[in-house]
Amino acid sequence: MTAPYFFGYGSLVNTATHDYGGARPAQLRGWRRAWVHTDLREVAFLSAVPCRDSVIDGLIAEVPEADWAALDEREFAYERLPASDRVLHGLAGTPEVSVYAVAPGQQKGVTDRHPILLSYLDVVLQGYLRVFGEAGLQGFAATTDGWDAPVLNDRAAPRYPRHQPVTAAERKLFDELIDSTGARRVVSGAC
């Protein structure tokens, strides 16, 4: 029996944040990303949202022995949804693939009280840069909604638990991309 896979489209693209094997680029048809907030988390985070004509890049990786417990715990604010028929991957056969998404009824607007953590965004962008290059960064920005959300600069004291060090060159590239979206930056005391 083949292990199932998850499709990651945010921090799971950065393989430094997990140890799931068999990671490879893939695409999810009929979905986009959006910055959302729920009552389950203090800050904004990415969710996949249905969008008929959209395709997003991401990463699939194996879930050994179909043991979803650790990943479900990590992704506790999401529902795990079947996506096998929506994921384009290059694997032989038709493995089971799931995607995590926040239920539409649980999604709330992003506000100054619920900003995007820059330490989280850095992890996501670093993953896209490593897997898809600079074109992948542009594609990520173009297929993500909600850039009007505030971005809290927490780089000096990262609040995201799986934050990763970023180089000066990565910081410059990420800051330019964020600026190109029109996202508004805020500092810690402003929220």
PyMOL commands that set and color helices and strands:
alter all, ss='L'
color gray80, all
select helices_A, chain A and resi 11-13+15-17+64-66+69-74+104-106+118-142+168-181+188-190
alter helices_A, ss='H'
color red, helices_A
select strands_A, chain A and resi 5-8+24-36+45-62+79-82+87-88+97-101+116-117+144-145+150-152+184-186
alter strands_A, ss='S'
color yellow, strands_A
deselect
rebuild
show_as cartoon
